């Protein structure tokens, strides 16, 4: 896929931006938020995941459009979302160890917020319920369903049913529904992705009906990361909540692998400068692994629109070395923008982002929830 940087990525004052820096183009971010809303069809269906951006300002942009529910992966993200105006927060992570007592503090600090977490272990539910009950408070728990990703969760069978019933019987916690993250579906063809997701959904729906028949409430089923939320958006089911995340910033990986995600544009890019010309064919940029996610395979961690033939040959902590026939066109100090293949861990590498609108720097936002602990 060829990537181009048009007028929408203009920066009039690049000398005021240190490198490497994560740069957010505000109009493109807003366009992505509105496209997400369009696919969902109703703000009440959305529970976006804030782990991609970790920015209070991005949460506020969503709150301004009526999206007041968020999904998060850390208690720091939950606190950020609460202080940014959300009133309903799901911590899609199992609470264990000291995080149990942090969750109690969260409930005491934000008693007006509907708060839930995920769970897939009986003893962890018991420990959390005991701590909350002793503190005179409570919170919701969603059973984390494993639809085939095999990372966390229980299969939608007797084990999930038993855990849900245990939650309902445990003081301090109450059943809040099911969490189904199906991020293992990477089918490029949308119809194939729909078929795979729908096959798993049949089992989840069967578990939901079984729980309801047993007199247990299932108020919400949170499902659908960015590649699969358009699949779940087709369901006329009031219990379904959609939780895309990456689409707010978008990236090379999603742009290349999911052509059906039309209308989303990379909104967060890394500004980088040439720091050396070590050989006649090589250009060295300052966007090393400390500024761009290194979990994609070496050689494909960024797209470099300004150098279409660039071959990424080295990627170290502070350097990205490319080989190109156009190397002589680049000199130390020259700058360009690169698009991360995986934006989520890239964001967490930066202390703040520079915000651009119509070519001008309009703000700098702290990546607040990159920290594991804020005040709780």
C-alpha positions as CSV (number, residue, x, y, z in Angstrom):
1,X,0.0,0.0,0.0
2,X,1.4,3.4,-1.0
3,X,1.0,6.1,1.6
4,X,1.0,9.8,0.7
5,X,1.2,12.9,2.9
6,X,-1.1,15.6,1.4
7,X,-2.1,19.0,2.6
8,X,-3.9,17.6,5.6
9,X,-0.5,16.8,7.1
10,X,1.0,20.3,6.6
11,X,3.2,21.6,9.4
12,X,4.2,25.3,8.9
13,X,6.6,25.5,11.8
14,X,8.5,22.2,12.1
15,X,11.5,23.9,13.8
16,X,9.3,24.3,16.9
17,X,8.9,20.6,17.2
18,X,11.7,18.5,18.7
19,X,12.3,15.1,17.2
20,X,11.3,12.4,17.5
21,X,7.8,13.6,18.5
22,X,4.4,12.2,18.2
23,X,2.2,14.7,16.3
24,X,-1.6,14.5,16.3
25,X,-3.5,16.2,13.5
26,X,-6.6,17.4,15.3
27,X,-9.0,17.6,12.2
28,X,-8.1,14.0,11.3
29,X,-8.7,12.8,14.9
30,X,-12.1,14.4,14.9
31,X,-12.9,12.9,11.5
32,X,-12.0,9.5,12.9
33,X,-14.2,10.0,16.0
34,X,-17.1,10.9,13.8
35,X,-16.6,8.0,11.5
36,X,-16.6,5.7,14.5
37,X,-19.9,7.2,15.6
38,X,-21.3,6.8,12.1
39,X,-20.5,3.0,12.0
40,X,-21.9,2.5,15.5
41,X,-25.1,4.3,14.6
42,X,-25.8,5.6,18.1
43,X,-23.5,7.0,20.8
44,X,-25.3,4.8,23.3
45,X,-23.8,1.8,21.6
46,X,-20.2,2.9,22.0
47,X,-17.7,2.1,24.8
48,X,-14.4,3.0,23.0
49,X,-11.1,1.7,24.3
50,X,-8.8,4.5,25.5
51,X,-5.6,2.3,25.6
52,X,-4.6,3.5,22.1
53,X,-4.4,7.2,22.9
54,X,-4.2,7.5,26.7
55,X,-5.2,11.1,26.4
56,X,-7.7,13.0,28.5
57,X,-8.3,15.4,25.7
58,X,-9.3,12.7,23.3
59,X,-11.8,11.4,25.9
60,X,-13.2,14.9,26.2
61,X,-13.6,15.2,22.4
62,X,-15.8,12.0,22.7
63,X,-17.7,13.2,25.7
64,X,-18.5,16.4,23.8
65,X,-20.2,14.2,21.2
66,X,-22.2,12.2,23.8
67,X,-19.8,9.3,24.3
68,X,-19.6,9.1,28.1
69,X,-18.6,5.4,28.4
70,X,-15.1,4.1,28.1
71,X,-13.2,0.9,28.2
72,X,-9.7,0.9,29.6
73,X,-6.8,-1.5,30.4
74,X,-5.3,0.1,33.5
75,X,-6.6,1.9,36.6
76,X,-4.6,4.9,35.5
77,X,-6.6,5.0,32.3
78,X,-9.8,4.6,34.3
79,X,-8.9,7.5,36.5
80,X,-8.0,9.6,33.5
81,X,-11.4,8.8,31.9
82,X,-13.2,9.6,35.1
83,X,-11.6,13.0,35.5
84,X,-12.3,13.7,31.8
85,X,-16.0,13.4,32.3
86,X,-17.0,9.8,31.7
87,X,-19.7,8.3,33.9
88,X,-19.4,4.6,33.0
89,X,-16.0,2.9,32.9
90,X,-15.1,-0.7,32.3
91,X,-11.6,-1.9,33.3
92,X,-11.1,-4.7,30.9
93,X,-8.5,-6.4,33.1
94,X,-8.7,-8.9,35.9
95,X,-8.1,-7.3,39.4
96,X,-5.5,-9.1,41.5
97,X,-3.0,-8.2,44.2
98,X,-2.6,-4.5,45.1
99,X,-5.0,-3.6,42.3
100,X,-7.8,-4.9,44.4
101,X,-7.3,-2.2,46.9
102,X,-6.7,0.4,44.2
103,X,-10.1,-0.5,42.8
104,X,-11.7,0.0,46.3
105,X,-10.1,3.5,46.4
106,X,-11.4,4.2,42.9
107,X,-14.9,3.4,44.0
108,X,-14.5,5.6,47.0
109,X,-13.0,8.4,45.0
110,X,-15.6,8.3,42.2
111,X,-18.8,7.0,43.8
112,X,-21.0,8.5,41.1
113,X,-19.3,6.5,38.3
114,X,-20.6,3.2,37.2
115,X,-17.5,1.0,37.4
116,X,-16.9,-2.6,36.4
117,X,-13.9,-4.8,35.7
118,X,-13.5,-8.2,34.1
119,X,-12.9,-11.6,35.8
120,X,-12.1,-15.1,34.9
121,X,-11.2,-16.7,38.3
122,X,-13.3,-17.7,41.2
123,X,-10.7,-16.9,43.9
124,X,-10.0,-13.5,42.5
125,X,-13.7,-12.7,42.5
126,X,-14.0,-13.7,46.1
127,X,-11.0,-11.6,47.2
128,X,-12.3,-8.5,45.3
129,X,-15.8,-8.9,46.7
130,X,-14.4,-9.3,50.3
131,X,-12.3,-6.1,50.0
132,X,-15.2,-4.1,48.5
133,X,-17.7,-5.3,51.0
134,X,-15.4,-4.5,53.9
135,X,-15.0,-1.0,52.6
136,X,-18.8,-0.6,52.3
137,X,-18.9,-0.3,48.5
138,X,-19.4,-2.4,45.5
139,X,-18.7,-2.6,41.7
140,X,-19.7,-4.6,38.7
141,X,-17.9,-7.6,37.2
142,X,-18.1,-8.9,33.7
143,X,-17.1,-12.5,33.0
144,X,-14.2,-12.4,30.5
145,X,-15.1,-14.7,27.7
146,X,-12.4,-16.4,25.6
147,X,-13.8,-16.6,22.0
148,X,-10.6,-18.3,20.7
149,X,-7.9,-15.8,21.3
150,X,-6.5,-17.8,24.2
151,X,-5.1,-14.8,26.0
152,X,-7.5,-14.5,29.0
153,X,-11.0,-15.5,29.8
154,X,-13.2,-18.6,29.9
155,X,-15.0,-20.4,27.1
156,X,-18.7,-19.6,26.9
157,X,-19.6,-22.9,28.6
158,X,-20.3,-24.3,32.1
159,X,-17.1,-22.6,33.5
160,X,-18.3,-19.2,32.5
161,X,-21.8,-19.9,33.8
162,X,-20.5,-21.0,37.1
163,X,-18.3,-17.9,37.5
164,X,-21.2,-15.6,36.6
165,X,-23.4,-17.3,39.2
166,X,-20.5,-17.0,41.7
167,X,-20.3,-13.2,41.0
168,X,-24.1,-12.9,41.6
169,X,-23.7,-14.6,45.0
170,X,-20.6,-12.7,46.2
171,X,-21.2,-9.6,48.4
172,X,-19.4,-6.5,47.1
173,X,-19.7,-7.4,43.4
174,X,-22.6,-7.7,41.0
175,X,-23.0,-9.3,37.6
176,X,-22.5,-6.6,34.9
177,X,-22.5,-8.8,31.8
178,X,-20.0,-10.4,29.4
179,X,-16.7,-9.1,27.9
180,X,-15.8,-10.6,24.5
181,X,-12.7,-9.4,22.8
182,X,-12.3,-11.1,19.5
183,X,-9.0,-9.4,18.3
184,X,-7.7,-12.6,16.8
185,X,-9.8,-12.1,13.7
186,X,-7.6,-10.5,11.0
187,X,-9.5,-11.7,7.9
188,X,-8.8,-9.2,5.2
189,X,-12.1,-10.0,3.5
190,X,-15.0,-8.4,5.5
191,X,-17.5,-11.2,4.7
192,X,-15.0,-13.8,5.9
193,X,-14.5,-11.8,9.1
194,X,-18.2,-11.5,9.6
195,X,-18.7,-15.3,9.2
196,X,-15.9,-16.1,11.8
197,X,-17.2,-13.6,14.3
198,X,-20.8,-14.6,13.9
199,X,-19.9,-18.2,14.5
200,X,-18.4,-17.3,17.9
201,X,-21.2,-15.0,18.7
202,X,-23.7,-17.9,18.5
203,X,-22.0,-19.5,21.5
204,X,-21.9,-16.2,23.5
205,X,-25.6,-15.6,22.8
206,X,-26.4,-19.1,23.9
207,X,-24.5,-18.5,27.2
208,X,-26.4,-15.2,27.6
209,X,-29.8,-17.0,27.2
210,X,-28.8,-19.6,29.7
211,X,-27.9,-17.0,32.3
212,X,-31.1,-15.1,31.7
213,X,-33.1,-18.4,32.0
214,X,-31.4,-18.9,35.4
215,X,-32.7,-15.5,36.6
216,X,-29.3,-13.8,36.3
217,X,-29.2,-10.3,34.7
218,X,-26.9,-9.7,31.7
219,X,-27.2,-6.0,31.1
220,X,-24.3,-5.6,28.7
221,X,-22.1,-7.5,26.3
222,X,-18.9,-5.6,25.4
223,X,-17.4,-6.8,22.2
224,X,-15.6,-5.8,19.0
225,X,-12.2,-4.2,18.8
226,X,-11.5,-2.0,15.7
227,X,-11.5,-4.8,13.1
228,X,-14.6,-6.4,14.4
229,X,-16.8,-3.6,15.8
230,X,-18.3,-3.0,12.3
231,X,-19.4,-6.7,12.4
232,X,-21.1,-6.3,15.8
233,X,-22.6,-3.0,14.8
234,X,-24.9,-5.0,12.5
235,X,-26.6,-6.5,15.5
236,X,-29.9,-5.1,16.6
237,X,-29.2,-6.0,20.2
238,X,-29.6,-3.4,22.9
239,X,-27.1,-5.2,25.2
240,X,-24.2,-5.0,22.7
241,X,-21.6,-2.3,23.4
242,X,-18.9,-1.6,20.8
243,X,-15.3,-1.0,21.9
244,X,-13.0,0.1,19.1
245,X,-9.8,1.8,20.0
246,X,-7.1,1.9,17.4
247,X,-9.4,3.6,14.8
248,X,-9.2,6.9,16.6
249,X,-5.6,7.3,15.6
250,X,-5.5,4.6,12.9
251,X,-2.1,3.2,11.7
252,X,-0.3,1.4,8.9
253,X,-1.3,-2.1,10.1
254,X,-5.0,-1.5,10.2
255,X,-4.9,0.6,7.0
256,X,-3.2,-2.3,5.1
257,X,-5.0,-5.3,6.6
258,X,-8.6,-4.0,6.8
259,X,-9.6,-2.2,3.6
260,X,-13.2,-2.1,4.7
261,X,-12.3,0.4,7.5
262,X,-12.9,3.2,5.1
263,X,-13.0,6.8,6.4
264,X,-10.3,6.3,8.9
265,X,-7.0,8.2,8.4
266,X,-3.8,8.1,10.3
267,X,-4.1,11.0,12.7
268,X,-0.9,10.4,14.9
269,X,2.4,10.4,13.1
270,X,6.0,10.7,14.3
271,X,8.0,13.7,13.2
272,X,11.6,12.6,12.7
273,X,14.9,14.2,11.5
274,X,17.9,12.9,9.6
275,X,20.8,12.7,12.0
276,X,23.4,11.0,9.8
277,X,24.3,9.9,6.3
278,X,26.7,7.1,7.1
279,X,27.0,5.7,3.5
280,X,26.0,6.8,0.1
281,X,22.8,4.7,0.1
282,X,21.9,5.2,3.8
283,X,19.9,7.8,5.7
284,X,19.6,7.6,9.5
285,X,16.6,9.1,11.2
286,X,16.2,9.7,15.0
287,X,13.0,7.6,15.4
288,X,14.4,4.6,17.2
289,X,12.6,1.9,19.1
290,X,12.1,4.4,22.0
291,X,9.7,6.4,19.8
292,X,8.1,3.9,17.5
293,X,6.6,0.5,18.5
294,X,9.0,-2.4,17.8
295,X,6.5,-5.2,18.1
296,X,5.9,-5.4,14.3
297,X,8.6,-7.2,12.3
298,X,11.8,-5.4,11.7
299,X,11.7,-3.6,8.4
300,X,8.0,-2.7,8.6
301,X,7.6,-0.8,11.8
302,X,6.8,2.5,10.0
303,X,5.7,3.7,6.6
304,X,7.9,6.5,5.2
305,X,5.7,8.3,2.6
306,X,8.5,10.7,1.6
307,X,10.8,7.8,0.6
308,X,8.7,5.2,-1.3
309,X,11.6,2.9,-1.9
310,X,13.0,3.0,1.6
311,X,14.3,-0.3,2.9
312,X,14.5,-0.3,6.7
313,X,17.7,-2.1,7.5
314,X,18.5,-1.2,11.1
315,X,16.2,-0.1,14.0
316,X,17.9,0.5,17.3
317,X,16.9,2.4,20.4
318,X,17.7,5.9,19.0
319,X,18.1,5.2,15.2
320,X,16.2,4.1,12.2
321,X,18.5,3.4,9.2
322,X,17.1,3.1,5.7
323,X,18.6,2.5,2.4
324,X,17.3,4.3,-0.7
325,X,18.3,5.3,-4.2
326,X,17.3,8.8,-3.2
327,X,19.7,9.1,-0.3
328,X,21.5,12.1,-1.8
329,X,18.3,14.1,-1.5
330,X,18.5,14.0,2.3
331,X,20.8,15.9,4.6
332,X,21.2,16.0,8.4
333,X,18.5,18.2,9.9
334,X,15.9,17.4,7.2
335,X,12.6,16.3,8.7
336,X,9.7,14.1,7.6
337,X,6.7,12.3,9.0
338,X,6.5,8.5,9.4
339,X,3.3,6.5,10.1
340,X,3.6,3.8,12.8
341,X,2.5,0.3,11.9
342,X,1.2,-0.1,15.5
343,X,0.1,3.1,17.1
344,X,-1.0,1.9,20.5
345,X,2.4,1.1,22.0
346,X,3.9,4.0,20.1
347,X,1.7,6.5,22.0
348,X,2.9,5.1,25.3
349,X,6.5,5.9,24.4
350,X,5.8,9.7,24.3
351,X,5.4,12.0,27.3
352,X,3.3,14.4,25.3
353,X,1.9,14.9,21.8
354,X,2.1,18.0,19.6
355,X,-1.3,19.0,18.2
356,X,-1.6,20.4,14.7
357,X,-4.5,22.2,13.1
358,X,-4.2,23.9,9.7
359,X,-0.5,23.6,9.8
360,X,0.0,25.3,13.2
361,X,0.8,24.0,16.6
362,X,-2.4,24.6,18.6
363,X,-1.7,22.6,21.8
364,X,0.5,20.0,23.5
365,X,-1.3,17.2,25.3
366,X,0.3,15.1,28.0
367,X,0.0,11.4,27.5
368,X,-1.3,11.2,31.0
369,X,-2.2,7.5,31.2
370,X,1.1,6.2,30.0
371,X,1.9,6.2,33.7
372,X,0.7,3.1,35.6
373,X,-0.4,5.2,38.6
374,X,-1.9,8.7,38.6
375,X,-3.2,9.4,42.1
376,X,-4.9,6.1,42.9
